[in-house]
Amino acid sequence: MTEAGLKAFSFRIDAKSNIYSHEKEPEILTEEFEKKFQQNSKAWNFLNAQAPSYKKVMIHWIMTAKQEKTRISRLEKTIQISEQQKRMQ
């Protein structure tokens, strides 16, 4: 890195790092949620047939909800849409 780059890097604030979804490690479904999704094999197979980027977005959307009831609602909506062999818009 150049001197200017090192200087700019030294001014970064840790609290403002890794705050965007693309900077974080990919989310994964909890074991409970994954089992619930797998119970609907048609929906599960559809999700797994999609591009990794789509799967990552959907799992991130489900797992980043702050409330458990919202996570469950999002999981159920994803299962319902996937069962119809459609992608979320």
DOTOR-61672 format. One record per residue (C-alpha): x, y, z; residue in one letter; residue number from 1. Coordinates in steps of 0.5 Angstrom, whole numbers, m for minus. Each point is the difference from the previous one (the first is absolute). Example, Ala and Ser with C-alpha at 12.3 -4.5 7.8 and 13.67 -1.06 7.14 Angstrom:
! residues 2
{px=25, py=m9, pz=16, residu=a, num=1}
{px=2, py=7, pz=m2, residu=s, num=2}
This chain:
! residues 89
{px=0, py=0, pz=0, residu=m, num=1}
{px=2, py=7, pz=m1, residu=t, num=2}
{px=2, py=5, pz=5, residu=e, num=3}
{px=m7, py=4, pz=m2, residu=a, num=4}
{px=m3, py=m7, pz=1, residu=g, num=5}
{px=3, py=m1, pz=7, residu=l, num=6}
{px=m2, py=7, pz=2, residu=k, num=7}
{px=m7, py=m1, pz=m2, residu=a, num=8}
{px=m1, py=m7, pz=3, residu=f, num=9}
{px=3, py=3, pz=7, residu=s, num=10}
{px=m6, py=5, pz=0, residu=f, num=11}
{px=m6, py=m6, pz=m1, residu=r, num=12}
{px=m4, py=m1, pz=6, residu=i, num=13}
{px=m1, py=m7, pz=2, residu=d, num=14}
{px=m7, py=1, pz=2, residu=a, num=15}
{px=m2, py=2, pz=m7, residu=k, num=16}
{px=3, py=m6, pz=m3, residu=s, num=17}
{px=m3, py=m7, pz=m1, residu=n, num=18}
{px=m7, py=4, pz=0, residu=i, num=19}
{px=m3, py=m2, pz=m7, residu=y, num=20}
{px=m2, py=m7, pz=m2, residu=s, num=21}
{px=5, py=m1, pz=m5, residu=h, num=22}
{px=5, py=1, pz=5, residu=e, num=23}
{px=m2, py=m5, pz=5, residu=k, num=24}
{px=1, py=m8, pz=0, residu=e, num=25}
{px=m6, py=m3, pz=m4, residu=p, num=26}
{px=m6, py=m2, pz=5, residu=e, num=27}
{px=m2, py=m7, pz=1, residu=i, num=28}
{px=m7, py=m3, pz=1, residu=l, num=29}
{px=0, py=m2, pz=7, residu=t, num=30}
{px=m1, py=m8, pz=1, residu=e, num=31}
{px=m7, py=1, pz=2, residu=e, num=32}
{px=m2, py=5, pz=m6, residu=f, num=33}
{px=4, py=m5, pz=m5, residu=e, num=34}
{px=m4, py=m6, pz=3, residu=k, num=35}
{px=m7, py=4, pz=m1, residu=k, num=36}
{px=2, py=2, pz=m7, residu=f, num=37}
{px=2, py=m7, pz=m2, residu=q, num=38}
{px=m6, py=m3, pz=2, residu=q, num=39}
{px=m3, py=3, pz=m6, residu=n, num=40}
{px=4, py=m3, pz=m5, residu=s, num=41}
{px=m2, py=3, pz=m6, residu=k, num=42}
{px=1, py=7, pz=3, residu=a, num=43}
{px=7, py=m2, pz=2, residu=w, num=44}
{px=2, py=m3, pz=m6, residu=n, num=45}
{px=m2, py=6, pz=m4, residu=f, num=46}
{px=4, py=4, pz=5, residu=l, num=47}
{px=6, py=m4, pz=m1, residu=n, num=48}
{px=0, py=0, pz=m8, residu=a, num=49}
{px=0, py=8, pz=0, residu=q, num=50}
{px=7, py=4, pz=m1, residu=a, num=51}
{px=4, py=0, pz=7, residu=p, num=52}
{px=m1, py=8, pz=0, residu=s, num=53}
{px=m8, py=m1, pz=0, residu=y, num=54}
{px=1, py=m5, pz=6, residu=k, num=55}
{px=4, py=4, pz=4, residu=k, num=56}
{px=m4, py=6, pz=m1, residu=v, num=57}
{px=m6, py=m4, pz=2, residu=m, num=58}
{px=3, py=m3, pz=6, residu=i, num=59}
{px=3, py=7, pz=2, residu=h, num=60}
{px=m7, py=3, pz=0, residu=w, num=61}
{px=m3, py=m5, pz=4, residu=i, num=62}
{px=6, py=m1, pz=5, residu=m, num=63}
{px=1, py=8, pz=1, residu=t, num=64}
{px=m7, py=1, pz=3, residu=a, num=65}
{px=0, py=3, pz=7, residu=k, num=66}
{px=m6, py=m4, pz=3, residu=q, num=67}
{px=m1, py=m7, pz=0, residu=e, num=68}
{px=m7, py=0, pz=m3, residu=k, num=69}
{px=3, py=4, pz=m6, residu=t, num=70}
{px=5, py=m5, pz=m1, residu=r, num=71}
{px=m5, py=m5, pz=0, residu=i, num=72}
{px=m5, py=4, pz=m4, residu=s, num=73}
{px=5, py=1, pz=m6, residu=r, num=74}
{px=2, py=m7, pz=0, residu=l, num=75}
{px=m7, py=m2, pz=m1, residu=e, num=76}
{px=m1, py=5, pz=m5, residu=k, num=77}
{px=7, py=m3, pz=m4, residu=t, num=78}
{px=m3, py=m7, pz=1, residu=i, num=79}
{px=m7, py=2, pz=m3, residu=q, num=80}
{px=4, py=4, pz=m6, residu=i, num=81}
{px=5, py=m6, pz=m1, residu=s, num=82}
{px=m6, py=m5, pz=0, residu=e, num=83}
{px=m3, py=4, pz=m6, residu=q, num=84}
{px=7, py=m1, pz=m4, residu=q, num=85}
{px=0, py=8, pz=0, residu=k, num=86}
{px=6, py=5, pz=3, residu=r, num=87}
{px=m1, py=5, pz=5, residu=m, num=88}
{px=m1, py=7, pz=m4, residu=q, num=89}
